[in-house]
Amino acid sequence: MEKKNLNKLFQDFIVNRCSAEDIEQLMQHFGSTASIENLRELIEEQISTQQCEPPTQVVESIICAVDKKMAQTLATLQEREKKQRKVQKLWTFASAAAVLILGMLTILWHYKPNISENLPQKFVEKHPTEILPGKNQARLTLYNGEKLEFNKQHTINEKNSIANLNYEKGRLVYGGSSAEETIQWNVLEVPKAGTFEIQLPDGSTVWINANSKLYFPNRFPTDERFVKVEGEAFFKVQKDKKRPFKVQTGDLNISVLGTAFNVRAYHPKHVSTTLVEGSVQLTYHDQHIVMTPGERAFIDEKNKLKTQAIDIEGATAWKEGYFYFKDETLGKILQDISNWYDLKVSIVGNLPKGLYSGSMDRNSKLNGVLKMLANVGNLDFILNGNHLTVKQKNK
C-alpha cells in the first residue's frame, strides 16, 4: 500500500471515518508483525501533528480509539458470519487487530516506561507473571541411560564410544554408533513449550513439536530405517532405495523411501499424517493406502483409514515458527496453544462448534493470543499460573 493512502486510511480509522472496505484494507496491511515499523511511523506522524499533547497521551488516545473500533467491527462480523455460514473466518482480522494493539503498546512503552500508571485499567496486565512462548529445548536419553539436556544457549560437541553428537544453534546432529555396536534405542523428549530439530544417522532430519517424543536407534541396520513417534513430528527423509524409512505411531505404520511428511498423534484416536512431497504407504491393522502430496490421512470414527485433500501449510507452519489453522475447531486450537505455552486447560461447559481459520507468530506472548481468541471465539479466559480456564461469554 502506498504511504500516502496508508496515512489517510489510518487517520480516518482512528477518528471513525472508515468504511467497512477501508477497514478490511487496513487489516490486510497490518496482518503481520512485519508491519510494526509502518505503525511506528504513523503514530510518530500523529504525535508531530499534536505537539501540544505529550506523546504518551497521543498514543493512549489512539489505542483506546483502535480498541473500541476493533470491538465494534468484530461484533458486526461475528453476527454476519453466524447468519451466513458455520465456518468463521475472523481469525485473520483479529490477528491484524492484535498486531495494531500490541504494536501500539510496544511503542507507548518506548515513550514512557511507567506504562501501567497511565494506561486505562483495561490495558493493565491482569496477571503478574507474563507467560512467554515456547523455545528450543529437549532431553535426549541415550540407550545407556545417560541424559543430555539441550537448549539454544548451549553448544555440545561430543565424540565418544556412546554417541557422536554435535549440537549448535538449536540443531542436534546425531552421528550414531559404529556398525559393530548392538542396536539399542534412544529417546528424544520435547516438553511442553518446546520444539527441536535433529539429524539422524542416515542424514534424515526430524522436527519435533511440543509435548512429543521420538524413539530412534543408535544406528540403522542395512535393510531398513525405523523410528517411533508420540505427539507431532515433521520428517524430511533422505532417499535410500535399499533401506525404506518406517515410522510407527500407535497402530499406524508409515513406509517411505525419500519424502517429507508430518505426523500428528497426541491421542490414539486422533492420529493423522500429511504428505508434503514424495509418496508414502500407510498401514493400519489390515488397511493399506498410498498417499500423494497435498493429502491428509486420518482414522475416522468407524476406525477406517481415510484421506482428504488439505492445505499443507497447516502441517509445516509450526516448524517454521507460526500457528496456521484452516477450518479447525477451537478444541484443536486450544490443544496447540496448551502445548506451546505449557498450559493445563480446563473447559467449563461447551465450546462453540464453529470452525476457525487464520495464522499467528508462535513468538507471540500468551496474553496477545488469548485476547485474539476471546474476540474471535466469544470466549472468556481465567489464567491462574499455568492453569487456563475457558468458557463461553455470557450472552
C-alpha positions in Angstrom: 0.0 0.0 0.0 1.3 3.5 -0.9 2.4 5.5 2.1 0.0 8.4 1.2 -3.0 6.1 1.1 -1.9 4.3 4.3 -1.6 7.6 6.2 -5.1 8.7 5.1 -6.7 5.3 6.0 -5.1 5.3 9.4 -6.2 8.9 10.2 -9.7 8.1 9.1 -9.7 4.9 11.1 -8.8 6.4 14.4 -11.4 9.1 14.1 -14.1 6.6 13.0 -14.4 7.7 9.4 -13.5 4.4 7.7 -16.0 2.3 5.6 -16.1 -1.5 6.0 -14.0 -1.8 2.8 -11.4 0.7 4.2 -11.1 -1.3 7.5 -10.7 -4.6 5.6 -7.9 -3.0 3.5 -6.2 -1.7 6.6 -6.4 -5.0 8.4 -4.9 -6.8 5.4 -1.9 -4.4 5.7 -1.5 -5.0 9.4 -1.9 -8.7 9.2 1.7 -9.5 10.3 4.2 -8.3 12.9 6.4 -7.1 10.0 4.1 -4.0 9.7 5.1 -2.7 13.2 7.6 -0.3 11.7 4.9 1.2 9.5 2.7 1.6 12.6 5.5 3.4 14.4 5.9 5.9 11.6 2.2 6.5 11.5 2.0 7.2 15.2 5.0 9.4 15.2 3.3 11.5 12.5 0.3 11.8 14.7 2.5 12.9 17.6 4.2 15.5 15.4 0.8 17.0 14.4 -0.4 17.2 18.0 2.6 18.8 19.6 0.5 20.4 22.3 -0.1 17.0 23.9 2.5 14.7 25.5 3.5 11.7 23.2 2.1 9.2 25.7 -1.3 10.9 25.8 -1.5 10.8 22.0 -0.6 7.1 21.8 -3.0 6.3 24.6 -5.9 8.0 22.8 -5.1 6.2 19.6 -5.0 2.8 21.5 -8.4 3.5 23.0 -9.9 4.5 19.7 -8.5 1.5 17.9 -9.5 -1.0 20.6 -13.1 0.4 20.6 -13.3 0.2 16.8 -11.9 -3.4 16.8 -14.5 -4.5 19.3 -17.4 -2.9 17.2 -16.2 -4.3 13.9 -15.5 -7.8 15.3 -19.0 -7.9 16.8 -20.5 -6.9 13.4 -18.5 -9.5 11.5 -19.4 -12.2 14.0 -23.1 -11.5 13.7 -22.8 -11.6 9.9 -20.9 -14.9 9.9 -23.4 -16.5 12.2 -26.2 -15.7 9.6 -24.2 -16.7 6.5 -22.3 -19.9 7.4 -20.9 -22.1 10.1 -17.2 -21.6 9.3 -15.9 -18.4 10.8 -13.1 -16.6 9.0 -12.4 -13.9 11.6 -9.0 -15.0 12.9 -7.1 -13.1 10.2 -9.0 -9.9 11.1 -8.4 -10.5 14.8 -4.7 -11.2 14.2 -4.3 -7.8 12.5 -6.2 -6.2 15.3 -3.8 -7.8 17.8 -0.8 -6.5 15.8 -2.3 -3.0 16.0 -3.0 -3.1 19.7 0.2 -4.9 20.8 2.3 -2.8 18.5 0.9 0.4 19.9 1.5 -0.8 23.5 5.2 -1.5 22.5 5.5 2.0 21.0 3.9 3.5 24.1 6.4 1.6 26.3 9.1 3.3 24.3 7.8 6.7 25.1 7.0 6.1 28.8 8.3 3.0 30.7 5.8 3.5 33.5 3.1 2.4 31.3 0.8 0.8 33.9 0.4 4.1 35.7 -1.0 5.9 32.7 -2.9 3.3 30.7 -6.7 2.8 31.1 -7.3 -0.1 33.5 -8.4 -2.5 30.7 -4.9 -2.4 29.3 -3.1 -3.0 32.6 -1.6 -6.6 32.9 -4.1 -8.6 34.9 -1.6 -11.3 35.8 1.8 -10.6 37.5 3.7 -13.2 35.5 3.7 -13.0 31.8 3.7 -16.4 30.1 6.2 -16.5 27.3 6.1 -18.7 24.1 7.9 -21.9 23.8 11.6 -22.3 22.9 14.1 -24.7 21.5 14.6 -27.4 24.2 14.8 -31.2 24.6 16.2 -34.0 26.6 18.0 -36.9 25.0 18.1 -40.2 26.9 20.8 -42.4 25.4 20.5 -46.1 25.4 23.0 -46.4 28.2 20.8 -44.3 30.5 22.8 -41.1 30.1 20.6 -37.9 29.9 21.6 -34.8 28.0 19.7 -31.5 28.2 19.6 -29.2 25.2 18.6 -25.6 24.7 19.6 -22.9 22.3 22.1 -21.3 24.6 24.4 -24.4 24.8 26.8 -25.9 22.3 27.8 -29.6 22.6 30.4 -31.4 20.6 30.9 -34.9 21.9 32.6 -37.8 20.2 32.9 -40.9 22.4 32.1 -44.6 22.4 28.4 -43.9 23.3 27.3 -41.3 20.7 28.7 -38.9 18.1 26.9 -35.7 18.9 27.1 -32.1 17.6 24.7 -29.5 18.8 24.7 -25.9 17.7 22.2 -23.1 17.3 19.2 -25.3 18.1 20.1 -28.3 15.9 21.4 -31.7 17.0 23.3 -33.9 14.6 23.4 -37.5 15.9 26.2 -39.4 14.1 25.3 -42.7 15.7 27.3 -45.7 16.8 29.7 -47.9 14.7 28.4 -50.9 12.7 29.8 -53.3 15.3 27.5 -51.8 18.1 24.4 -53.7 19.1 21.2 -51.8 18.0 19.6 -50.1 21.0 17.1 -47.3 21.4 17.4 -43.6 22.3 14.6 -41.3 23.3 14.4 -37.6 22.5 11.7 -35.9 24.6 10.5 -32.4 23.8 8.5 -30.9 26.7 5.5 -28.6 26.5 6.7 -25.1 25.5 9.4 -26.7 23.4 10.4 -27.6 19.8 13.6 -29.3 18.5 15.4 -30.4 15.3 17.6 -33.5 15.0 19.5 -35.1 12.1 19.5 -38.8 12.3 22.5 -41.1 11.4 21.2 -41.6 7.8 21.0 -37.8 7.2 17.2 -37.5 7.6 16.0 -34.5 9.6 13.2 -34.6 12.1 11.5 -31.5 13.6 9.7 -32.5 16.9 6.9 -30.3 18.2 6.0 -29.6 21.8 4.9 -32.4 24.1 6.3 -35.1 21.8 8.8 -38.0 21.8 11.0 -39.5 19.1 12.4 -43.0 19.6 15.3 -43.8 17.3 18.2 -46.4 17.3 21.8 -45.7 17.9 22.4 -46.8 14.3 20.3 -48.0 11.4 20.7 -51.6 10.1 21.4 -52.3 6.4 17.8 -53.3 5.5 15.6 -50.6 6.9 15.4 -47.4 9.0 12.8 -47.5 11.8 11.6 -44.9 14.3 8.6 -44.3 16.6 6.7 -41.1 17.4 4.4 -39.9 20.1 2.9 -36.4 19.6 3.8 -34.5 16.5 6.9 -34.5 14.2 7.8 -33.5 10.7 10.2 -35.7 8.7 12.5 -34.8 5.8 13.7 -38.3 4.8 17.0 -38.9 3.0 16.5 -41.1 -0.1 17.8 -44.6 0.2 16.3 -47.2 -2.1 17.9 -50.1 -0.2 16.6 -49.0 3.2 12.9 -47.9 3.4 12.2 -45.4 6.2 9.5 -46.5 8.5 7.6 -44.6 11.2 5.3 -46.1 13.8 2.8 -44.1 15.8 0.4 -46.2 17.8 -1.1 -48.8 15.4 -0.3 -46.7 12.3 2.7 -47.6 10.2 4.2 -45.3 7.6 6.7 -46.5 5.0 8.7 -44.2 2.6 11.9 -44.1 0.6 12.5 -40.4 0.5 9.9 -37.8 1.2 8.6 -35.0 3.5 5.6 -35.5 5.7 4.0 -34.6 9.1 2.8 -37.0 11.7 0.4 -35.9 14.5 -0.6 -38.4 17.2 -1.2 -36.7 20.5 -4.1 -39.1 21.1 -4.6 -42.7 19.9 -8.0 -41.8 18.4 -6.7 -38.7 16.7 -3.8 -39.8 14.5 -3.1 -38.2 11.2 -0.4 -37.9 8.5 0.0 -35.1 6.0 2.2 -35.6 2.9 4.1 -32.6 1.6 6.2 -34.2 -1.1 7.0 -37.7 -2.4 4.9 -40.8 -1.6 4.1 -42.8 1.5 2.3 -46.0 2.2 0.2 -46.3 5.3 -0.8 -49.5 7.1 -3.4 -49.5 9.8 -4.3 -53.1 11.0 -5.4 -54.7 7.8 -5.9 -51.5 5.8 -3.4 -50.0 3.3 -3.4 -46.8 1.3 -0.8 -44.9 -0.7 -0.8 -41.1 -0.3 0.0 -38.4 -2.8 1.2 -34.8 -1.9 -1.4 -32.5 -0.5 -3.3 -35.3 1.2 -4.0 -35.9 4.9 -4.7 -39.4 6.1 -6.6 -40.0 9.3 -8.6 -42.6 11.2 -12.4 -41.8 11.3 -15.0 -42.6 13.9 -15.6 -46.0 12.4 -11.9 -46.9 12.7 -11.3 -46.6 9.0 -8.2 -45.2 7.3 -9.3 -42.2 5.1 -7.6 -39.5 3.1 -8.6 -35.9 2.2 -7.1 -33.0 0.2 -5.9 -30.2 2.5 -3.8 -27.1 2.7 -0.3 -28.4 3.5 0.7 -25.2 5.2 -1.1 -26.4 8.3 1.4 -29.3 8.5 4.5 -27.2 8.1 3.7 -23.9 9.8 4.7 -25.0 13.3 8.2 -25.9 12.4 8.6 -22.6 10.5 7.6 -20.6 13.7 3.9 -19.7 13.3 0.5 -21.1 14.0 -1.7 -21.8 11.0 -5.3 -23.0 11.2 -7.6 -23.8 8.4 -11.2 -24.7 9.3 -10.1 -26.0 12.7 -12.2 -26.5 15.9 -11.4 -24.5 19.0 -10.5 -27.7 20.7 -7.7 -28.3 18.3 -6.5 -24.7 18.5 -6.5 -24.8 22.3 -4.5 -28.1 22.3 -1.8 -26.4 20.2 -1.7 -23.3 22.4 -1.7 -25.5 25.6 1.4 -27.5 24.3 3.3 -24.4 23.1 2.7 -22.3 26.3 2.8 -25.2 28.7 -0.7 -24.8 30.0 -3.2 -27.0 31.7 -6.6 -26.2 30.1 -10.0 -26.7 31.8 -13.1 -26.1 29.7 -16.3 -25.1 31.5 -19.4 -26.0 29.6 -19.2 -26.5 25.8 -17.0 -24.7 23.3 -18.6 -23.0 20.2 -18.9 -25.6 17.4 -17.8 -23.3 14.6 -14.6 -23.8 12.5 -11.8 -21.2 12.5 -9.0 -20.1 10.2 -6.0 -17.9 10.5 -2.4 -17.6 11.5 -0.2 -16.0 14.1 3.5 -15.8 15.1 4.4 -18.5 17.6 6.8 -16.0 19.3 3.7 -14.0 20.5 3.2 -13.8 24.2 0.2 -15.7 25.6 -1.8 -12.6 26.5 -2.0 -11.4 22.9 -3.1 -14.9 21.7 -5.9 -15.1 24.4 -7.1 -11.6 23.5 -7.5 -12.6 19.9 -9.3 -15.9 20.8 -11.6 -14.1 23.2 -12.8 -11.8 20.4 -13.0 -14.4 17.6 -14.4 -17.3 19.7 -16.6 -15.2 22.0 -14.7 -16.8 25.0 -13.7 -15.8 28.5 -10.3 -16.9 29.9 -9.2 -17.1 33.5 -5.5 -17.6 33.9 -4.1 -18.8 37.3 -0.4 -19.5 36.9 -0.3 -22.1 34.1 -3.9 -23.2 34.6 -6.2 -21.8 31.9 -10.0 -22.0 32.4 -12.0 -21.5 29.2 -15.7 -20.8 28.9 -18.2 -19.1 26.6 -19.0 -15.5 27.3 -22.5 -14.9 28.8 -24.9 -13.8 26.1 
